[in-house]
């Protein structure tokens, strides 16, 4: 498998587990057991039951007729926005809490940026009756208040983080500190394909239900079991990893990853890691990240809290380095334009993260008979306050 993780926990040159000694036992236990647990009949039975009865899977693969007419091609939207909690994040948290239970853990911690992973984690903790602490940068707490309130209503303790840029990177740092101090009873549910091995592979496997469904649904709708293009936004990159997973080894399928350019890649306020980043270690994984010449992390910026991360997962760093994926970027303005366009043409309000993926439609010259799948990773409820600021500009 050219593009999957190897036995050392690396995707090509990226990955690994650069961890504090105090977490070694936890990571080794997880590494030794995660595949056995995921592949067991009992896990698969319960995971599939919850995905169907609780999450609401399979999510539709929607032929977007008016969007297709606009771009003179065949565009399908994978509707992760229709899951319980409103984003793909729940696919992963359901799986990870089942793994945590199998390992005998009783307390759950998580980090969150846009709040969707926090809500998904709080949701499954409520479902399973487990203690939940979510770390969230103070800036993200302020711009994603509806999700903060949901987490609190679900019984989670939300810890605002006031260090650094007070966003996702800093929330992750605090979650790792907590884990070091509570290693015995605590399981860290990481929200993306980031962190030490085996997390990137584990999260990708749990999200791969997205591409598994795309194959079946596309066959039913078009007679083809693979698209010509799959387009997804990438911050850490879990929705993209899930959408690509069953197609990544088939190089006839073009993978398009879209990063957040913020105010522009040269503006000093961006999160376009593959343009601005270089190899380094962040959150226990060797990958591409935005950093100064002496290795200090450069603060990222995006209008979208879920893409406001200075690195990308090692899976995506490998896809970029090997040119298996084409990485584009979209500015705040381009993402907002795409969001209002989808709302107007299809009656779907997307999350700001997903709007970056939609913005790529303007940047690619499609053929009339191409089949294009866009991962609509989440719905726009959480971003209404931001959208309302711009409604007069884009209506």
VENGIVEN-V912784 format. One record per residue. N is the residue number from 1. PSI is psi in radians with two decimals (* if undefined). OMEGA is omega as a letter, one per 20 degrees, with the letter a starting at -180 (NA if undefined). NEAR is the number of other ideal C-beta (glycine too) atoms within 10 Angstrom. Layout:
N:PSI:OMEGA:NEAR
N:PSI:OMEGA:NEAR
//
This chain:
1:1.90:a:7
2:-0.58:a:11
3:0.05:r:18
4:2.96:a:14
5:2.52:r:22
6:-3.12:a:12
7:-0.28:r:6
8:-0.08:a:9
9:0.38:a:21
10:2.52:r:18
11:1.73:a:29
12:-2.06:a:17
13:-0.01:a:15
14:2.58:r:24
15:-2.43:a:26
16:-3.05:a:18
17:1.60:a:21
18:1.48:a:13
19:2.66:r:20
20:2.59:a:13
21:-0.58:a:7
22:-0.30:r:11
23:-0.02:a:18
24:-0.80:a:12
25:-0.78:r:11
26:-0.82:a:20
27:-0.72:r:22
28:-0.75:r:12
29:-0.77:r:12
30:-0.79:a:22
31:-0.69:a:17
32:-0.35:a:10
33:-0.30:a:14
34:-0.69:a:21
35:-0.69:r:13
36:-0.74:a:10
37:-0.90:a:19
38:-0.68:a:18
39:-0.07:a:10
40:2.62:r:13
41:-0.70:a:7
42:-0.73:r:10
43:-0.88:a:17
44:-0.70:a:13
45:-0.84:a:10
46:-0.70:r:15
47:-0.85:a:20
48:-0.66:r:12
49:-0.82:a:10
50:-0.68:r:20
51:-0.70:a:22
52:-0.90:a:11
53:-0.44:a:9
54:-0.80:a:15
55:-0.59:a:23
56:0.52:r:13
57:2.73:j:21
58:2.56:r:18
59:2.61:a:23
60:2.62:r:13
61:1.83:a:21
62:2.12:r:19
63:1.92:a:14
64:1.60:a:21
65:-0.86:a:12
66:-0.60:r:13
67:-0.70:r:23
68:-0.73:r:17
69:-0.71:a:11
70:-0.71:a:14
71:0.07:r:17
72:0.82:r:11
73:-2.92:a:20
74:1.77:a:22
75:2.27:r:26
76:2.41:r:24
77:2.13:r:25
78:1.96:a:30
79:1.15:r:17
80:-0.29:r:27
81:-0.25:a:22
82:0.06:r:18
83:2.83:r:22
84:2.32:a:16
85:-0.16:r:24
86:0.26:r:22
87:2.92:a:29
88:-0.30:a:31
89:-0.56:a:31
90:-0.51:r:26
91:-0.70:a:27
92:-0.76:a:29
93:-0.62:r:28
94:-0.83:a:24
95:-0.79:a:26
96:-0.59:r:25
97:-0.53:r:24
98:-0.64:r:21
99:-0.77:r:20
100:-0.77:r:23
101:-0.73:r:16
102:-0.50:r:16
103:0.03:r:14
104:0.34:r:10
105:2.62:a:17
106:-0.16:a:13
107:2.41:a:17
108:2.36:r:24
109:2.76:r:25
110:2.83:r:30
111:2.73:r:32
112:2.61:r:32
113:-1.27:r:30
114:-0.23:a:28
115:-0.26:a:28
116:-0.71:r:28
117:-0.65:r:30
118:-0.78:r:33
119:-0.76:a:30
120:-0.66:r:31
121:-0.81:r:32
122:-0.63:a:29
123:-0.86:a:25
124:-0.48:r:27
125:-0.70:r:25
126:-0.74:r:15
127:-0.68:a:14
128:-0.03:r:14
129:0.73:a:8
130:2.59:r:18
131:2.48:a:14
132:2.23:r:24
133:2.22:a:20
134:2.20:r:29
135:2.33:a:24
136:2.27:r:32
137:2.50:a:29
138:-0.68:r:15
139:-0.73:r:19
140:-0.61:r:28
141:-0.75:a:21
142:-0.69:a:12
143:-0.13:r:20
144:0.72:a:27
145:-0.67:r:13
146:-0.68:r:13
147:-0.59:r:27
148:-0.80:r:22
149:-0.69:r:13
150:-0.80:r:21
151:-0.75:a:26
152:-0.71:r:13
153:-0.58:r:11
154:-0.05:r:20
155:0.08:r:14
156:2.64:r:25
157:2.07:r:13
158:2.12:a:20
159:1.85:r:16
160:2.36:a:16
161:2.21:a:24
162:0.19:r:11
163:2.82:r:12
164:-2.33:a:14
165:-0.01:r:19
166:0.67:r:19
167:-2.70:a:25
168:-0.74:r:32
169:-0.77:a:24
170:-0.59:r:23
171:-0.70:r:28
172:-0.75:r:28
173:-0.79:a:17
174:-0.66:r:21
175:-0.71:r:27
176:-0.69:r:22
177:-0.79:r:13
178:-0.79:a:17
179:-0.73:r:19
180:-0.70:a:15
181:-0.30:a:9
182:0.73:a:14
183:-0.53:a:16
184:-0.85:a:10
185:-0.07:a:10
186:2.43:r:20
187:2.31:r:22
188:1.94:r:26
189:1.77:r:27
190:2.47:a:26
191:-0.10:a:31
192:-3.07:a:32
193:0.93:a:30
194:3.11:r:28
195:-3.10:a:27
196:2.61:r:23
197:2.34:j:26
198:0.23:a:20
199:-0.84:a:29
200:-0.73:r:30
201:-0.72:a:23
202:-0.81:a:24
203:-0.72:r:29
204:-0.73:r:26
205:-0.72:a:22
206:-0.55:r:22
207:-0.22:a:27
208:-0.17:r:18
209:-0.48:a:24
210:-0.92:a:29
211:-0.50:r:24
212:-0.78:r:15
213:-0.67:a:20
214:-0.77:a:27
215:-0.86:a:15
216:-0.79:a:12
217:-0.66:r:19
218:-0.70:r:19
219:-0.76:r:12
220:-0.68:a:9
221:-0.57:a:14
222:-0.25:a:15
223:-0.18:r:7
224:2.48:a:11
225:0.19:r:14
226:2.54:r:18
227:2.98:r:27
228:-0.58:a:17
229:2.50:r:20
230:2.22:a:28
231:2.28:r:28
232:2.59:r:32
233:2.68:r:33
234:2.08:r:34
235:-1.56:r:33
236:-0.77:r:29
237:0.47:a:33
238:-0.63:a:32
239:-0.63:r:31
240:-0.76:r:34
241:-0.72:r:30
242:-0.68:a:30
243:-0.54:a:31
244:-0.45:b:30
245:-0.91:a:21
246:0.03:r:19
247:-0.15:a:20
248:-0.56:r:23
249:-0.18:r:13
250:1.74:a:9
251:-0.03:r:11
252:-0.26:r:8
253:2.08:a:19
254:2.19:r:17
255:2.17:a:22
256:2.00:r:22
257:2.38:a:28
258:2.05:r:30
259:2.91:r:30
260:2.04:r:31
261:-0.12:r:28
262:-2.18:r:25
263:0.10:a:15
264:2.51:a:14
265:-0.44:a:18
266:0.17:a:11
267:-0.24:a:11
268:-0.07:r:12
269:1.50:a:15
270:2.91:r:24
271:0.51:a:32
272:1.42:a:25
273:-0.73:a:29
274:-0.41:r:21
275:-0.76:a:15
276:-0.22:a:21
277:2.93:r:23
278:3.00:a:11
279:2.35:r:13
280:-3.03:r:16
281:2.22:r:14
282:2.36:r:23
283:0.86:r:24
284:0.33:a:20
285:2.42:r:28
286:2.12:a:20
287:-2.89:r:28
288:2.34:r:26
289:2.74:r:25
290:2.08:a:23
291:2.75:r:19
292:3.03:a:8
293:-0.50:r:6
294:0.31:r:5
295:0.15:r:10
296:2.38:a:8
297:2.31:r:17
298:2.29:a:17
299:2.20:r:17
300:2.88:r:27
301:2.40:r:20
302:2.60:r:29
303:-0.39:a:24
304:2.05:a:25
305:-0.52:a:28
306:-0.23:r:34
307:0.06:a:31
308:1.14:a:26
309:2.41:a:29
310:-0.06:a:25
311:-3.07:r:28
312:2.82:r:33
313:2.65:a:30
314:-0.54:r:29
315:-0.82:a:32
316:-0.58:r:35
317:-0.70:r:26
318:-0.77:r:24
319:-0.64:r:28
320:-0.84:a:21
321:-0.65:a:16
322:-0.01:a:13
323:0.33:r:8
324:-0.61:r:20
325:2.52:r:25
326:2.17:a:17
327:2.10:r:19
328:3.03:r:21
329:2.75:a:26
330:2.36:r:28
331:2.92:r:21
332:-0.82:a:24
333:-0.75:r:17
334:-0.68:r:20
335:-0.74:r:28
336:-0.75:r:23
337:-0.78:a:19
338:-0.67:a:25
339:-0.83:a:26
340:-0.55:r:19
341:-0.83:a:20
342:-0.72:r:24
343:-0.76:a:17
344:-0.70:a:12
345:-0.59:a:15
346:-0.05:a:18
347:0.55:r:8
348:2.15:r:21
349:1.92:a:18
350:2.79:r:29
351:2.71:r:27
352:-0.57:r:26
353:-0.90:a:34
354:-0.52:a:34
355:-0.51:r:32
356:-0.70:r:36
357:-0.75:r:30
358:-0.55:a:27
359:-0.40:r:27
360:-0.37:a:23
361:-0.49:r:21
362:-0.29:a:14
363:-0.06:a:14
364:2.42:r:16
365:1.83:a:8
366:2.68:r:17
367:2.76:a:11
368:-0.62:a:8
369:0.16:r:8
370:2.56:r:17
371:2.06:a:21
372:2.13:r:25
373:2.19:r:26
374:2.21:r:29
375:1.94:r:26
376:1.52:a:32
377:-0.37:a:32
378:2.90:a:28
379:2.83:a:21
380:0.11:a:21
381:-0.78:a:13
382:-0.33:a:25
383:0.19:a:27
384:-0.66:a:12
385:-0.73:r:11
386:-0.84:a:18
387:-0.69:a:18
388:-0.45:r:9
389:-0.48:a:11
390:0.08:a:16
391:-0.63:a:11
392:-0.48:r:7
393:-0.64:a:10
394:-0.08:a:15
395:*:NA:8
//
